Amino acid sequence: MRSSRTLIFYGLNAVRALSIIGLLLVFSSSITIMVKNVQAFNAFEAVKGTKEGDEMDDCDYIEGSSIPNQAAGVFWAVLSSLLIIFQTVVLIMSEFGWPSVFFDRYFPVLGANFGLGALGIFQALMAAQILSHHCDDFPLVSAFFLFSVACLNMLLGLIFRESAKQRRSITAWRSDTKGILPTSMDTRPTFVAVSPAVVSAHFTGESEKTLGSFRSTSDKAALGFGRQGEKAAGLKGFLLQRPVESLPRYASPPRPMSPPRRVEMPRHVSFRHSNDSLEYVDNDRDSLDDGKRQSISSVASRDSQVEVVKTSPMFKSSSTAI
């Protein structure tokens, strides 16, 4: 069973085919109307000034034509037929969708982004222009047929709106059907099962003549990547170098270790030694407040000798320093 999308595609294209047929019929019927009007006007001019011509002067239209009996009547009648012919050519081109760039830019109502409503209106105006005058059977049937197709196009334009031309497009239909099939290709290499005899001959260095190879028996076995291979490469003039170790691009380089820093105490700090304690003196704070001092008491032996530091002591950082 066909899907609804397929039925809509075929239905819209059937209406398009009827529209093209109706436009071609109106194109040919307009040519016949124009030729008949010119012949009738020439006949009217031939009998002008006679009794028959005087009788025809009282008529509203020239006999056997759609030309009004007024000033420049034949001009407007021929011009009307030429305009209808020009409109039919433009509408036929829009139905075929060529050139689509021209219609999209200069006449967008007939382009691919608009529906079928505008097309139906133009066809109805052309058919009404032809039916508003007396005409023969062939132009009459052509105009009626075109008007009926115009009504159908206006109805489809109201239903599908701007998506009508996209739904009936043959190129869009082909692209959608191609999209059903897989478009990606497997570019991975194909692996072929190798016989165990070939694998053992490759690693053991046996002659490939016994395996049915086309290689001559004078070729030597492979030496591999060991010391024997390095010696053979050196004899042939090749220099093998060990590749430089490097980190991948996404890894950050290691940070260099900073040298140990020396911690120096300010020169205004000094120690005072007494018999029982070791006093820490802050000269800056003494200058600010002579009455306040901070002392550090430590247990020290009276026999130990404490060196009085007159200059600033030097400390070296270690892994256990705080």
C-alpha positions in Angstrom: 0.0 0.0 0.0 1.4 3.4 -0.9 2.0 6.0 1.7 0.1 9.3 2.0 3.3 11.2 0.9 3.4 9.2 -2.3 -0.3 9.8 -3.0 0.1 13.5 -2.4 3.2 13.6 -4.7 1.3 11.9 -7.6 -1.9 13.9 -7.0 -0.1 17.3 -7.1 1.9 16.4 -10.2 -1.3 15.2 -11.9 -2.9 18.7 -11.2 0.3 20.3 -12.6 0.0 18.3 -15.8 -3.6 19.4 -16.2 -2.6 23.0 -15.6 0.1 22.8 -18.3 -2.4 21.3 -20.7 -4.9 24.0 -20.0 -2.3 26.7 -20.5 -1.2 25.3 -23.8 -4.8 25.1 -25.0 -5.4 28.8 -24.0 -2.1 29.7 -25.7 -3.2 28.2 -29.0 -6.8 29.5 -28.7 -5.6 33.0 -28.1 -3.6 32.8 -31.3 -6.7 31.7 -33.3 -8.7 34.5 -31.7 -6.1 37.1 -32.6 -6.0 35.9 -36.2 -9.7 35.9 -36.6 -10.0 39.4 -35.2 -7.4 40.7 -37.6 -9.3 39.1 -40.5 -12.6 40.5 -39.4 -11.1 44.0 -39.1 -9.7 43.8 -42.6 -13.1 42.8 -43.9 -14.7 45.7 -42.1 -12.2 48.1 -43.6 -12.9 46.7 -47.0 -16.6 47.4 -46.9 -16.3 50.7 -45.2 -18.0 53.6 -47.1 -20.6 51.3 -48.6 -24.2 50.6 -47.6 -23.2 47.4 -45.8 -20.4 49.3 -44.1 -22.7 52.0 -42.9 -25.0 49.4 -41.4 -21.9 47.8 -39.5 -21.0 51.3 -38.1 -24.1 51.2 -35.9 -23.0 47.8 -34.3 -21.1 47.7 -31.0 -18.6 45.0 -32.2 -17.2 44.3 -35.6 -19.1 41.5 -37.2 -17.5 38.0 -36.6 -14.9 39.3 -34.0 -14.4 40.4 -30.4 -13.2 43.9 -31.5 -15.3 46.8 -30.1 -16.4 49.3 -32.7 -14.7 52.3 -31.1 -11.5 54.3 -31.4 -8.4 51.9 -31.4 -10.6 49.0 -30.7 -8.5 46.6 -32.8 -5.4 47.7 -30.9 -6.8 46.8 -27.5 -8.2 43.5 -28.8 -4.8 42.4 -30.2 -3.0 43.7 -27.2 -5.3 41.6 -24.9 -4.5 38.5 -26.9 -0.8 39.2 -26.8 -0.9 39.7 -23.0 -2.8 36.4 -22.5 -0.2 34.6 -24.7 2.7 36.1 -22.7 1.0 35.1 -19.4 0.5 31.6 -20.5 4.2 31.3 -21.4 5.3 32.7 -18.0 2.9 30.4 -16.1 4.1 27.3 -18.1 7.7 28.2 -17.2 6.7 28.5 -13.5 5.0 25.1 -13.6 8.2 23.6 -14.9 10.2 25.5 -12.3 12.6 27.0 -14.8 14.3 29.3 -14.2 13.7 29.1 -10.5 16.2 31.8 -9.6 14.4 34.3 -11.8 11.0 33.6 -10.2 12.4 33.6 -6.6 14.1 37.0 -7.1 11.9 39.0 -9.5 8.5 37.2 -9.3 8.4 35.5 -5.9 4.7 34.6 -5.9 5.4 32.1 -8.7 8.6 30.9 -7.0 9.3 27.8 -5.0 8.6 29.5 -1.7 4.9 30.2 -2.5 2.0 27.9 -2.9 -0.4 27.3 -5.7 -3.0 30.0 -4.8 -1.3 32.8 -6.8 -1.0 30.5 -9.8 -4.7 29.7 -9.6 -5.7 33.4 -9.4 -3.7 34.2 -12.6 -5.3 31.3 -14.5 -8.8 32.3 -13.4 -8.2 35.9 -14.6 -7.0 34.7 -18.0 -10.0 32.4 -18.4 -12.4 35.1 -17.3 -10.9 37.5 -19.8 -11.5 35.0 -22.6 -15.0 34.0 -21.5 -16.1 37.6 -21.2 -16.3 37.9 -25.0 -18.0 36.0 -27.6 -15.8 33.3 -29.0 -15.9 30.0 -30.9 -16.1 26.5 -29.5 -12.3 25.9 -29.2 -11.5 29.0 -27.2 -14.6 28.5 -25.2 -13.7 24.9 -24.1 -10.1 25.9 -23.5 -11.1 28.8 -21.2 -13.6 26.7 -19.3 -11.0 23.9 -18.8 -8.4 26.4 -17.6 -10.9 28.0 -15.1 -11.7 24.7 -13.6 -8.0 23.9 -13.1 -7.5 27.4 -11.6 -10.2 26.6 -9.0 -8.5 23.4 -8.1 -5.1 25.1 -7.8 -6.6 27.7 -5.4 -8.1 25.0 -3.3 -4.8 23.1 -3.1 -3.1 26.4 -2.2 -5.4 26.8 0.7 -4.7 23.2 1.9 -1.0 22.8 1.5 0.0 26.5 1.5 3.7 27.2 0.8 4.6 23.5 1.0 2.7 22.5 -2.1 5.5 23.0 -4.6 8.0 21.4 -2.3 5.7 18.3 -2.0 5.4 17.9 -5.8 9.0 18.7 -6.6 10.7 15.8 -8.4 14.2 16.7 -7.3 13.1 16.8 -3.6 11.4 13.4 -4.1 14.6 11.9 -5.4 16.8 13.4 -2.6 14.4 12.1 0.0 14.4 8.6 -1.5 18.2 8.6 -1.6 18.3 9.6 2.0 16.7 6.3 3.0 19.8 4.4 1.9 22.9 4.5 4.1 25.3 7.2 3.0 28.3 6.3 5.3 31.0 4.0 4.0 33.1 1.8 6.2 36.7 2.9 5.6 38.3 0.5 8.0 40.8 -1.9 6.5 39.7 -5.4 5.9 41.5 -8.2 7.7 42.2 -11.5 6.0 42.8 -14.6 7.9 46.5 -15.7 7.5 47.4 -19.3 7.6 49.6 -20.5 10.6 52.3 -21.6 8.2 52.9 -18.0 7.0 53.0 -16.6 10.5 55.5 -19.2 11.7 57.7 -18.7 8.6 57.7 -14.9 9.3 58.9 -15.2 12.9 61.2 -18.2 12.5 62.9 -16.9 9.3 62.2 -20.0 7.2 62.5 -19.7 3.4 59.3 -18.7 1.7 60.0 -21.1 -1.2 58.5 -24.0 0.7 55.3 -21.9 1.2 54.9 -21.3 -2.5 56.0 -17.7 -2.5 57.2 -15.8 -5.6 60.2 -14.4 -3.7 63.5 -15.8 -4.8 65.5 -18.2 -2.5 68.5 -15.8 -2.5 66.7 -13.4 -0.1 67.8 -13.7 3.5 65.5 -14.1 6.4 64.4 -11.0 8.3 66.7 -10.0 11.2 64.1 -8.3 13.2 64.6 -5.3 15.6 67.3 -6.9 17.8 71.0 -6.6 18.0 71.5 -8.6 14.8 69.3 -6.1 12.9 71.3 -3.2 14.3 74.5 -4.7 13.1 73.2 -5.5 9.6 71.9 -1.9 9.4 75.3 -0.5 10.5 77.1 -2.5 7.9 74.8 -1.1 5.2 75.5 2.5 6.3 72.2 3.1 8.2 72.4 4.8 11.6 69.7 3.8 14.1 68.8 6.4 16.7 66.7 6.0 19.8 63.6 8.3 19.5 63.6 11.2 21.8 61.2 10.7 24.7 58.4 13.2 24.6 55.1 13.8 26.3 51.8 13.8 24.4 50.3 17.1 23.3 47.5 17.0 25.9 50.0 16.5 28.9 51.5 19.5 30.6 55.3 19.7 30.9 56.7 19.0 34.4 57.4 22.1 36.5 61.1 22.7 37.2 62.1 22.3 40.9 62.9 25.6 42.5 66.2 25.9 44.4 66.0 26.1 48.2 65.4 29.6 49.4 67.2 31.3 52.2 65.2 32.8 55.0 66.9 35.9 56.5 65.7 37.5 59.6 65.6 41.3 59.7 68.7 43.0 61.1 66.8 44.7 63.8 66.1 41.4 65.5 68.7 40.2 68.1 69.1 37.9 71.0 70.3 38.6 74.5 71.8 36.1 76.7 71.4 35.8 80.4 72.3 33.3 82.9 69.0 31.6 83.1 67.2 32.5 79.8 67.5 33.5 76.2 65.7 36.7 75.5 64.3 37.6 72.0 64.3 41.3 71.5 62.4 43.2 68.8 64.1 46.5 68.3 61.2 47.9 66.2 58.8 47.2 68.9 61.2 48.6 71.5 61.3 51.8 69.5 57.5 51.9 69.5 56.9 50.8 73.0 59.8 50.6 75.3 57.7 49.0 78.0 56.6 45.9 76.0 58.9 43.1 75.0 58.4 39.5 74.0 60.7 37.0 75.5 61.2 33.3 74.8 62.3 31.1 77.6 64.0 27.9 76.9 65.4 25.2 79.0 69.2 25.5 78.7 72.0 24.2 80.7 74.1 26.6 82.5 77.2 24.8 81.2 76.1 25.2 77.6 77.6 28.0 75.6 75.2 30.1 73.7 76.7 32.2 71.0 75.4 35.7 70.8 74.4 36.6 67.3 75.2 40.2 66.5 74.2 39.9 62.8 71.1 38.4 61.3 70.9 34.6 61.5 70.6 32.5 58.2 68.2 29.7 57.9 67.9 27.1 55.1 64.7 25.6 54.1 64.2 21.8 54.4 61.5 19.3 53.8 60.5 19.5 57.5 60.7 23.2 57.9 57.4 25.0 58.6 
